[in-house]
Amino acid sequence: AVVAKLLRVLPNALFDRLMSGRGRKPRRS
């Protein structure tokens, strides 16, 4: 259960940063 929570929380935080950064910084890759 703990692993599933981490797997869901970690990617979620990363996605949030990517989506937020997409508006401010231009796409590099």
N, C-alpha and C positions, 0 to 999 in steps of 0.2 A: 504493500500500500504506500509505503514511504517513497519507494522508487518511482512509482506511478505519479505521485504528487510532484516530485522533483522534475520528472520528465515533462510534466504539463506546465509547471511554473517556469522552469528555465527557458524553454522555447517561447513561452508567452512573453516573458520579459524581453527576450532578444527581438522578437517580432515587433513589440511595441517600440523598441529603440530604432529598428530599421524603418518602420513606417513613419516614425517621427523625424528621423534623419533624412528620409527621402524628400520631404518638403523643403528642408533647409539645405542639405548638401546635394549636389548633383550625383547622378548614378555613376559609379566608376566602373564596375564590371559590366 
